Amino acid sequence: MNALQATEEIAEPLGTVGMMFYFSPQSAERAKPLDMDVVALYAAGRGGVLGDRTADEIDDIFFFFKPGMITQMVENARSKASREVGVGAHLDAAKDYADATFGGIDETVLNDFSAAVKSLAATLPAGQWPIVDGYLALEVPSTPRHEAYYWAIIMRELRGGVHTNAVKAAGLSASESCQLDRGGAFFALHGYSDDDKVEETEELIATRAAAEADTTAREAALLQVLDDAQLAALVAGARAMADAVNNPVPA
């Protein structure tokens, strides 16, 4: 297996796995003591890892949402809890989700996955993808389930950051890219309405497809630092966690 094949294999599984805790029952429980809902905790956590940036700066970094939407979410979250408290609850929710989901995965698979991503992370350039930098600055969890999920979240953020670069390089707007992503599945969730839609011309569809291919190529270039065994471990871990999302086994 080469880096391009591995990148293609993990894109969909880790894209799903890494976001599953955002609006989960576990996040809802962690949000309650803070007088938040899961949306506010999402903003407090994923936005909070970006450090002492303004809400508008965080809005810009999130990119794929309608401008201003994340600003409002972050300001609401900040009115309820400090950044440190919000990030802590966000990470605790991720650990809770891992405990509720990945109990059936062999710890060797989880450990090998974590070791592979840790090796990759050590080679990533700082300052390229702020959300990746933010998560990498946090303390790495100590248990196999929690650590593997932490690295899965980072892998999702890595592809998201690389994809943002590719979309911008292609000259696509955030709304255009979101409209053409998975048939617009996240269009409304990201704050857009029918008024924001554009005509889906052949040229636009081709440009969006090229941006996706460019994303994969850019990510594969990063994964080339891993050897065959590490690439295989990355794919095995991604598959195992994705399977567990559909068939969760509590720890």
LUMDREN-796043 format. One record per residue: residue number from 0; x, y, z of N, C-alpha, C in turn. Coordinates in pm, whole numbers, plus 32768, in hexadecimal, padded with zeros to 4 digits. Example, Ala and Ser with C-alpha at 12.3 -4.5 7.8 and 13.67 -1.06 7.14 Angstrom:
REM LUMDREN-796043
SITE   pos    npx    npy    npz   capx   capy   capz    cpx    cpy    cpz
SITE     0   8527   7DC7   830C   84CE   7E3E   830C   8528   7EB6   830C
SITE     1   8505   7F1F   82C4   8557   7F96   82CA   850A   8003   8313
This chain:
REM LUMDREN-796043
SITE   pos    npx    npy    npz   capx   capy   capz    cpx    cpy    cpz
SITE     0   8055   7F88   8000   8000   8000   8000   8058   807D   8000
SITE     1   803A   80DA   7FA6   8086   8156   7FA4   8037   81C6   7FE8
SITE     2   8075   823C   7FF2   8039   82A9   803C   7FB6   82D9   7FFC
SITE     3   7FB0   82DA   7F77   7F36   8304   7F34   7EC3   82A4   7F4F
SITE     4   7EDF   8223   7F48   7E78   81BF   7F65   7E47   81CC   7FF5
SITE     5   7EA4   81DE   8051   7E7E   81EB   80DE   7E28   8268   80F3
SITE     6   7E4E   82D4   80B3   7E02   8351   80BF   7D74   833E   808D
SITE     7   7D65   82FB   801D   7CDF   82E1   7FE7   7C8F   8287   8044
SITE     8   7CD1   8229   8084   7C8D   81CA   80DD   7C5A   820D   815D
SITE     9   7CA5   826D   8192   7C82   82A6   8214   7C2C   8323   820B
SITE    10   7C20   835D   8196   7BDB   83DD   8189   7B4D   83D8   81BF
SITE    11   7AFD   837F   818D   7A71   8377   81B7   7A62   8343   8246
SITE    12   7AA5   82D5   826B   7A96   82A3   82F5   7ABC   830A   835F
SITE    13   7B32   8348   8352   7B5E   83A6   83B9   7B12   842A   83B1
SITE    14   7AE3   844D   833B   7A8E   84C3   8330   7A10   84B5   8382
SITE    15   79DC   843C   8386   7964   8420   83D6   7986   840B   8469
SITE    16   79E6   83B4   8483   7A09   8391   850E   7A2F   840D   855E
SITE    17   7A81   8463   8523   7AB5   84D5   856C   7A50   853C   8597
SITE    18   79D8   853B   855B   7971   859D   857D   78FE   8563   85CE
SITE    19   78FF   84E0   85E4   7889   849F   861B   7868   84CB   86AA
SITE    20   78C9   84F9   86F4   78AD   8521   877E   7873   85AD   8789
SITE    21   787D   85FE   8720   7853   868A   8728   77C7   869A   8762
SITE    22   7768   8653   872B   76DC   8664   8750   76A2   85E4   878D
SITE    23   76F9   8599   87CD   76D4   8517   8808   768F   8528   888F
SITE    24   764E   84BE   88C0   7617   84C3   8948   7682   84E1   89B0
SITE    25   76FC   84B3   8996   7769   84CE   89F4   7789   8563   89FA
SITE    26   7787   85A5   8989   779D   8636   8987   772B   8680   89CA
SITE    27   76B1   8650   89B5   763D   868F   89F5   764A   868A   8A8C
SITE    28   7679   8619   8AC1   768A   860B   8B52   76F8   8666   8B86
SITE    29   7765   8671   8B3B   77D3   86C8   8B66   77AD   875C   8B5B
SITE    30   7750   877C   8B03   7726   8807   8AEF   76C9   8837   8B5E
SITE    31   767A   87DE   8B95   7613   8805   8BF5   7647   8855   8C6C
SITE    32   76B1   8828   8CAF   76E0   8876   8D23   7710   8902   8D00
SITE    33   772C   8919   8C82   775B   899C   8C55   76EA   89F2   8C20
SITE    34   766F   89C0   8C2B   75FA   8A04   8BF4   7608   8A17   8B5E
SITE    35   7641   89B2   8B1D   7652   89B3   8A8C   7603   8942   8A4D
SITE    36   75ED   894D   89CA   75C1   88DB   897B   7639   88A9   892C
SITE    37   7626   8842   88DA   7698   8807   8893   76D4   8868   882D
SITE    38   7682   88C0   87F7   76B4   8920   8794   7714   8983   87D8
SITE    39   76ED   89B3   884D   7744   8A0F   8897   77C4   89CA   88C4
SITE    40   77B8   894C   88EE   7831   8904   8918   788E   88EC   88A2
SITE    41   7856   88D2   882E   78A6   88C4   87B4   78F7   8942   879C
SITE    42   78B5   89B5   87A4   78FA   8A34   878F   7960   8A4F   87FC
SITE    43   793C   8A2E   8877   7997   8A45   88E8   7A13   89ED   88DE
SITE    44   7A01   8972   88AD   7A70   8914   88A7   7AC4   8920   882A
SITE    45   7A86   890B   87B9   7AD1   8910   873A   7B03   899E   8720
SITE    46   7AB4   8A00   8746   7AE3   8A8A   873B   7B49   8AAB   87A7
SITE    47   7B36   8A72   881C   7B8E   8A8F   888D   7C1C   8A61   887A
SITE    48   7C30   89F4   8830   7CB9   89C3   881C   7D0C   8A26   87CB
SITE    49   7CCA   8A88   878D   7D12   8AEC   873E   7D50   8B59   8794
SITE    50   7D38   8B53   8816   7D7A   8BB0   8870   7D34   8C36   8879
SITE    51   7D81   8C9D   8896   7D49   8D22   88B1   7D33   8D72   8832
SITE    52   7CED   8D39   87D6   7CC6   8D81   875D   7C3D   8DBF   8770
SITE    53   7C1F   8E24   8721   7B99   8E5E   8726   7B35   8DFE   86E8
SITE    54   7AB6   8E14   8708   7A4E   8DBF   86CD   7A4D   8DCC   8636
SITE    55   7A67   8E43   8602   7A6A   8E56   8571   7ADF   8E0B   8531
SITE    56   7B50   8E07   8575   7BC3   8DBD   8541   7BA5   8D27   853C
SITE    57   7B61   8CF6   85A3   7B3B   8C68   85A4   7AD7   8C4B   8535
SITE    58   7A7B   8CA6   8520   7A1A   8C99   84B3   7A62   8C8A   842E
SITE    59   7AC8   8CD9   8419   7B14   8CD5   839C   7B60   8C52   838D
SITE    60   7B98   8C1F   83FA   7BE3   8BA1   83F6   7B87   8B2B   83D7
SITE    61   7B0E   8B2D   840E   7AB1   8ABE   83F4   7A89   8AB8   8361
SITE    62   7A87   8B28   831E   7A7C   8B39   828D   79FC   8B07   824C
SITE    63   79D8   8A89   825D   796B   8A50   820E   78E0   8A76   8240
SITE    64   78D9   8ABD   82AE   7859   8AEC   82E1   7837   8B75   82A6
SITE    65   77B6   8B95   82A4   778E   8C19   8275   77CD   8C83   82CE
SITE    66   780A   8CE9   8294   784D   8D50   82E4   77F4   8D89   8352
SITE    67   7829   8D8E   83CB   77E0   8DC3   843D   77A2   8D59   8495
SITE    68   7787   8CE3   845D   7746   8C7B   84AA   779C   8C4C   851F
SITE    69   781A   8C31   8505   7873   8C01   856F   7891   8C72   85D2
SITE    70   7899   8CED   85A2   78AC   8D5F   85FC   7842   8D5F   8669
SITE    71   77C6   8D51   8641   7757   8D51   86A1   775F   8CDA   8700
SITE    72   7781   8C65   86CA   7789   8BED   871D   77F8   8BFA   8785
SITE    73   786B   8C2E   875B   78DC   8C3D   87B8   78BC   8CA5   8823
SITE    74   7881   8D14   87FB   785E   8D7B   885E   77FA   8D46   88C4
SITE    75   779A   8CF6   8896   773A   8CB8   88F1   7780   8C59   8952
SITE    76   77DA   8C07   891E   7822   8BA8   8973   7877   8BF0   89DA
SITE    77   78B8   8C5B   89AF   790F   8CA5   8A0B   78C2   8CEC   8A79
SITE    78   7843   8D04   8A62   77F2   8D44   8AC9   77CD   8CE2   8B38
SITE    79   77E4   8C61   8B1F   77BB   8BFB   8B7F   782F   8BB7   8BC8
SITE    80   78A4   8BB5   8B8A   7915   8B71   8BC9   7997   8BA6   8B90
SITE    81   7A01   8B99   8BDF   7A85   8BC2   8BAF   7AB3   8B65   8B41
SITE    82   7B16   8B92   8AF7   7B4C   8B3F   8A8B   7B81   8ABB   8AC1
SITE    83   7BCA   8AC1   8B31   7C04   8A48   8B6A   7B98   89E4   8B93
SITE    84   7B2E   8A15   8BD0   7AC1   89BD   8BFA   7A7A   8981   8B81
SITE    85   7A63   89D2   8B1C   7A20   89A2   8AA4   7A70   8938   8A5B
SITE    86   7AF3   894F   8A4E   7B49   88EC   8A0C   7B4E   886C   8A5D
SITE    87   7B57   887A   8AE0   7B5A   8803   8B36   7ADD   87AE   8B28
SITE    88   7A69   87EE   8B26   79EC   87A4   8B16   79E3   8763   8A8D
SITE    89   7A12   87A9   8A29   7A16   8776   899F   7A6A   86F6   8998
SITE    90   7ADF   86F9   89D4   7B36   8684   89D3   7AFE   8613   8A28
SITE    91   7AC0   8636   8A97   7A82   85CE   8AE9   7A11   8589   8A9E
SITE    92   79C7   85D6   8A4F   795C   859B   89FE   7995   853B   8997
SITE    93   7A09   855D   895E   7A4A   8503   88FE   7A73   8481   8943
SITE    94   7AA9   848A   89BB   7ACF   8412   8A06   7A54   83BE   8A27
SITE    95   79E8   8401   8A50   796D   83B9   8A6F   7938   8370   89F4
SITE    96   793F   83B3   8981   7911   8374   8906   7967   82FB   88E4
SITE    97   79E9   8307   88F4   7A44   8297   88DA   7A23   8221   8935
SITE    98   7A06   823D   89B3   79E5   81D2   8A12   7962   818E   89EE
SITE    99   7906   81DA   89B7   7883   81A3   8993   7884   815A   890F
SITE   100   78F0   8166   88C3   78EF   8137   8838   795B   80D2   8817
SITE   101   79D4   80E5   8848   7A47   8099   8817   7A73   8027   8872
SITE   102   7A1B   7FFA   88C9   7A3E   7F8F   8927   7A5B   7F0A   88E6
SITE   103   7A2D   7EF6   886C   7A42   7E76   8829   7ABD   7E71   87D1
SITE   104   7B09   7EDE   87CB   7B7F   7EE2   8774   7BFA   7EB2   87C0
SITE   105   7C45   7E5A   8782   7CC1   7E28   87BC   7D1E   7E9F   87DB
SITE   106   7D55   7EA1   8854   7DAA   7F11   887A   7E28   7F1A   8824
SITE   107   7E54   7EAA   87ED   7EC8   7EAE   8794   7EAA   7F02   8718
SITE   108   7E32   7EF3   86E3   7E09   7F41   866F   7E08   7FD6   8691
SITE   109   7DD1   7FF6   8706   7DCB   8081   8731   7E56   80BA   874A
SITE   110   7EAB   806C   878B   7F32   809C   87AA   7F85   80B0   872B
SITE   111   7F78   8055   86CD   7FC3   8061   8650   7F93   80D9   85FF
SITE   112   7F11   80F0   85FF   7ED9   8166   85BD   7F12   81E5   85FC
SITE   113   7F0F   81EB   8680   7F41   8261   86C7   7FD5   8278   86AA
SITE   114   8022   820D   86A9   80B2   821B   868F   80CC   8251   8603
SITE   115   807E   8224   85A2   808F   8253   8519   806E   82E7   850D
SITE   116   7FFD   8310   8548   7FD7   839E   853E   8037   83F6   858C
SITE   117   8067   83C4   85FD   80C8   8410   864C   8147   8429   85FB
SITE   118   8173   83C5   85B1   81E9   83D5   855B   81CF   843C   84EF
SITE   119   8158   8436   84B4   8134   8498   844E   8130   8524   8488
SITE   120   80EF   8532   84FB   80DE   85B5   853A   8163   85F9   8556
SITE   121   81C8   85A8   8577   824D   85E0   8595   828D   8621   851C
SITE   122   825C   8603   84A4   8297   863A   8429   8245   86AD   83EE
SITE   123   81D0   86C9   8428   8179   872F   83EE   81B0   87BB   8408
SITE   124   81AA   8811   83A5   81D9   889A   83B8   8179   88E9   8411
SITE   125   81AF   8931   8470   815C   8984   84C7   812F   8A01   847B
SITE   126   80B9   8A33   849F   8089   8AAE   8464   803B   8AA0   83E3
SITE   127   802D   8A26   83B2   7FE3   8A10   8335   7F4E   89FE   834D
SITE   128   7F2C   89B4   83B6   7EA1   8991   83D1   7E85   89AB   8464
SITE   129   7E4D   8A1F   8486   7E3F   8A49   8512   7DF3   89E8   856C
SITE   130   7D8B   89A8   8537   7D40   894C   858D   7D94   88D1   85AD
SITE   131   7DE0   88A1   854C   7E3C   8832   8566   7EA0   885A   85D0
SITE   132   7EDB   88CF   85C1   7F3B   8901   8625   7EFB   8907   86AF
SITE   133   7E7F   8934   86B3   7E3A   8941   8733   7E28   88BE   877B
SITE   134   7DFB   8858   8733   7DEA   87D5   8770   7E71   8797   8796
SITE   135   7ED6   87AC   8742   7F5A   8773   8760   7F98   87B2   87DC
SITE   136   7F6D   882A   87FF   7FA3   886D   8875   7F67   8837   88F7
SITE   137   7EFE   87E7   88EC   7EBC   87B1   8963   7F04   8734   8994
SITE   138   7EE7   8710   8A0F   7F23   8698   8A49   7EE9   861B   8A05
SITE   139   7F40   85C0   89DE   7F14   8545   899C   7ED8   84E8   8A04
SITE   140   7E5F   84B5   89EF   7E23   8459   8A50   7E78   83DC   8A64
SITE   141   7E67   839C   8AD7   7EC1   832F   8AFB   7E8C   82A4   8ADC
SITE   142   7E09   8291   8AD2   7DD4   820B   8AB9   7DCC   81F1   8A23
SITE   143   7DD8   8174   89F6   7DD8   8156   8966   7D5E   818B   891B
SITE   144   7CE7   8179   8953   7C6D   81A8   8910   7C6D   8240   8902
SITE   145   7C8B   8282   8970   7C88   8314   8970   7CF4   834E   8915
SITE   146   7D6A   8313   8919   7DD6   8345   88C6   7DB7   8331   8832
SITE   147   7D87   82BB   880F   7D68   82A1   8782   7CFD   8301   874F
SITE   148   7C9A   831E   87A3   7C33   837A   8776   7C6A   8409   8769
SITE   149   7CC0   842F   87C4   7D04   84B0   87B9   7D4B   84BE   8733
SITE   150   7D96   8456   870D   7DDE   845B   868D   7D7F   8455   8616
SITE   151   7D0E   840E   8625   7CA9   840D   85B9   7C70   8498   85A3
SITE   152   7C58   84E0   860F   7C27   8569   8606   7C8D   85C0   85BD
SITE   153   7D0A   85AF   85DF   7D73   85FE   859E   7D7E   85DB   850A
SITE   154   7D70   855D   84E7   7D75   8536   845A   7D01   8574   840D
SITE   155   7C8D   857B   844A   7C1C   85BD   8409   7C3B   8652   83F4
SITE   156   7C74   8691   8459   7C94   871F   844E   7D03   8736   83E7
SITE   157   7D5F   86D7   83DD   7DCA   86E5   837A   7D90   86E6   82ED
SITE   158   7D3A   8686   82D0   7CFD   8686   8249   7CAA   8704   8235
SITE   159   7C65   8730   829E   7C16   87AA   8290   7C6C   8824   8272
SITE   160   7CDF   882C   82B3   7D38   889B   8298   7D73   8895   820D
SITE   161   7D9D   881F   81E4   7DD3   880C   815D   7D68   8829   80F5
SITE   162   7CEE   87FD   8111   7C7F   8815   80B4   7C62   88AA   80A7
SITE   163   7C67   88F2   8116   7C53   8983   8110   7CB9   89C2   80B2
SITE   164   7D35   8999   80BE   7D9D   89CD   8064   7D7F   89AE   7FD2
SITE   165   7D53   8933   7FB8   7D37   8909   7F2E   7CBF   8954   7EF5
SITE   166   7C59   8968   7F46   7BE1   89B0   7F18   7C03   8A40   7EF7
SITE   167   7C52   8A80   7F4D   7C7A   8B0A   7F33   7CD0   8B13   7EB6
SITE   168   7D2A   8AB2   7EA5   7D82   8AB1   7E30   7D31   8AA1   7DAF
SITE   169   7CBF   8A59   7DB9   7C6A   8A43   7D44   7C11   8ABB   7D25
SITE   170   7C10   8B1E   7D7E   7BBD   8B94   7D68   7B2C   8B81   7D8B
SITE   171   7B0E   8B1A   7DD9   7A84   8B00   7E03   7A65   8B4D   7E82
SITE   172   79E9   8B79   7E90   79BD   8BB6   7F0D   7997   8B48   7F6E
SITE   173   798C   8B6B   7FED   7963   8B0A   8052   78D9   8AD3   8033
SITE   174   787C   8B2A   800B   77F3   8AFD   7FF1   77ED   8AA3   7F76
SITE   175   7839   8AC3   7F0F   783B   8A6E   7E98   786F   89E3   7EB9
SITE   176   78DB   89DE   7F05   7915   895E   7F2A   78B4   890D   7F7F
SITE   177   7875   8951   7FDE   7817   890C   8037   779D   88DA   7FEA
SITE   178   776D   8928   7F8D   76F9   8901   7F3C   7714   8881   7EEE
SITE   179   778E   8871   7EBF   77B0   87FF   7E6B   77EF   878C   7EB9
SITE   180   77F7   8799   7F3B   782E   872F   7F8F   77C0   86CF   7FB8
SITE   181   77CA   8651   7F8B   776A   85E9   7FB1   76DA   8613   7F96
SITE   182   76C7   8650   7F22   7640   8678   7EFC   7605   86E4   7F53
SITE   183   765C   8734   7F91   762C   87A0   7FE6   75FD   8772   806E
SITE   184   762C   86FF   809D   75FD   86C6   811B   7614   8721   8192
SITE   185   767E   8773   818C   769E   87CA   81FE   767F   885D   81E1
SITE   186   763F   8878   8171   7628   8902   8146   75D6   8950   81AC
SITE   187   7563   891C   81D2   750C   8960   8233   754D   8960   82BD
SITE   188   758D   88F2   82E2   75CE   88E8   8365   763A   8954   8375
SITE   189   7677   8979   8306   76E0   89DF   830A   76A9   8A6C   82F8
SITE   190   7626   8A79   8302   75E9   8AFD   8307   75B9   8B36   8284
SITE   191   75C3   8AE9   821A   759B   8B1B   8197   7507   8AFC   817B
SITE   192   74CD   8B4B   8121   7443   8B36   80F8   743C   8B2F   8060
SITE   193   73C5   8B1A   802C   73B3   8B13   7F9B   73E2   8B93   7F56
SITE   194   73D9   8C02   7F9C   7405   8C81   7F62   749C   8C84   7F48
SITE   195   74E5   8C2D   7F8C   7576   8C29   7F7B   75A3   8BCA   7F0D
SITE   196   7546   8B7F   7ED6   756B   8B1B   7E72   758C   8B5C   7DEC
SITE   197   75E6   8B1A   7DA4   760C   8B47   7D1E   75EA   8AD9   7CBA
SITE   198   75EB   8AFC   7C3C   75D0   8A98   7BD4   7643   8A34   7BD0
SITE   199   7620   89B6   7BCF   7685   894C   7BCE   76AC   892A   7B3F
SITE   200   7700   897C   7B07   772E   8969   7A7E   7793   88F7   7A77
SITE   201   77A9   88C5   7A00   780C   885C   79ED   7897   888C   7A18
SITE   202   78B4   890A   79FA   7937   8942   7A1E   7948   8947   7AB6
SITE   203   78DE   8971   7AFC   78E6   897B   7B8E   78F4   88F1   7BCD
SITE   204   78A7   8891   7B9A   78AF   8808   7BCF   793A   87CE   7BB8
SITE   205   7972   87E9   7B44   79F8   87B7   7B25   7A61   87F9   7B7E
SITE   206   7A51   8878   7B99   7AAF   88C0   7BEF   7AAA   8889   7C7C
SITE   207   7A32   886E   7CAD   7A23   8836   7D34   7A60   87A9   7D3B
SITE   208   7A4C   8759   7CD5   7A86   86D3   7CD1   7B1F   86DB   7CCE
SITE   209   7B52   873A   7C84   7BE4   874B   7C7C   7C1D   8776   7D03
SITE   210   7BD3   87C9   7D4B   7C00   87F4   7DD0   7C05   877E   7E30
SITE   211   7BA5   8723   7E25   7BA5   86AB   7E79   7C1C   8653   7E58
SITE   212   7C37   8642   7DD8   7CAB   85F2   7DAE   7D2C   8633   7DDC
SITE   213   7D31   86B7   7DD5   7DA8   8700   7E03   7DBB   86EE   7E99
SITE   214   7D4D   86ED   7EE2   7D53   86D5   7F73   7D95   864F   7F8F
SITE   215   7D69   85E9   7F4B   7DA0   8563   7F5F   7E34   855F   7F3B
SITE   216   7E58   859F   7ECE   7EE5   85A1   7EA4   7F3B   85EA   7F0A
SITE   217   7F0A   8659   7F3E   7F56   86A6   7FA1   7F66   8656   8023
SITE   218   7EFA   8613   804D   7F03   85C4   80C8   7F5F   854C   80B4
SITE   219   7F57   850D   8040   7FAD   849A   8024   8041   84C2   8029
SITE   220   8060   853B   7FFD   80EA   856B   8003   811B   8571   8093
SITE   221   80C2   8595   80EE   80E6   8599   817C   80FA   850D   81B4
SITE   222   80A8   84AF   8186   80AE   8426   81BA   8126   83D7   8186
SITE   223   816D   840D   8129   81E0   83C6   80F1   824F   83AF   8157
SITE   224   824A   83F4   81C8   82B0   83DE   8230   829A   8359   8279
SITE   225   8225   831D   8268   8206   82A0   82AC   8231   8228   8258
SITE   226   825C   81BE   829B   8281   8145   8252   8205   80EF   823B
SITE   227   8216   8080   81F8   81A5   802A   81D3   8157   7FFA   824D
SITE   228   819F   7FD3   82B6   815E   7FA2   832F   810C   8010   8372
SITE   229   8141   8088   8373   80F9   80F8   83B0   807E   811E   835F
SITE   230   808B   811C   82DB   8017   8138   8286   7FA9   80CF   829B
SITE   231   7FD4   8052   82A5   7F73   7FE6   82BD   7F2F   7FF8   8344
SITE   232   7F7B   8022   83A8   7F43   8038   842E   7EE0   80AB   842C
SITE   233   7EFE   8111   83DE   7EA4   8183   83D1   7E1F   8158   8395
SITE   234   7E26   8109   832C   7DAC   80DA   82E9   7D5E   807A   8343
SITE   235   7DA4   801F   8385   7D61   7FBD   83DD   7D19   8004   844F
SITE   236   7D5A   8066   848B   7D1A   80AF   84F8   7CA3   80FF   84CA
SITE   237   7CAF   813F   8456   7C3F   818C   8420   7BC7   8133   8403
SITE   238   7BE2   80C0   83C7   7B75   8063   83A9   7B33   802F   8428
SITE   239   7B84   800C   848B   7B4E   7FD4   8507   7AF7   803A   8550
SITE   240   7B24   80B6   8556   7AD4   811C   8599   7A56   813E   854B
SITE   241   7A60   8140   84C7   79E9   815A   8476   7981   80EA   8486
SITE   242   79B0   806E   848B   7955   7FFE   84A2   7913   800A   852B
SITE   243   7961   8035   858E   792B   8041   8616   78C3   80B0   8621
SITE   244   78CF   8118   85D1   786B   8181   85D1   77E2   8147   85AC
SITE   245   77E4   80EA   854C   7766   80AB   8521   773A   803B   857D
SITE   246   779A   7FFE   85C4   777C   7F90   8621   77C9   7FA5   86A2
SITE   247   77A0   8009   86F1   77EC   802E   8769   77EC   7FC1   87D4
SITE   248   785E   7FB3   8815   786B   7F57   8887   78A5   7FA9   88FC
SITE   249   7859   7FBA   8967   788C   8008   89D8   7903   7FC3   8A19
SITE   250   795A   8012   8A50   79D1   7FDC   8A95   79A9   7FA1   8B1B
